[in-house]
Amino acid sequence: MIETGLVYALTGVVLAGLGLHAAIIKKDFVRRILAINVLSVGVFLILIAFAWSGNDQLADPVPHALVLTGIVVGVSATALGLALERRRRESDDA
């Protein structure tokens, strides 16, 4: 039977790979921001998978704190990027 941590790690690797690929390939800025968000979710899953020690042991709290901080930073960076893109598009239209 496959361990839960391995499933999370493999899912994280797939998501990180897809996000990195899309961030490199896509030309539209909004799609790149979304791809970077998918990449960050993959990295978060990998960190959570490494923190998991098994069913009978406690997980390491440091990666969980890093993921929580990363979520806050990611939401803030996404909002900033979308606001900058909106301002750029408005200045191009004027």
Buried (B, 14 or more C-beta within 10 A) or exposed (E): EEEEBEEBBBBBBEBBEBBBEBBEEBEEBEEBBBBBBBBBBBBBBBBBBBBBEEEEEEBEEEBBEBBEEBEEEBEEBBEEBBEEBEEEEEEEEE
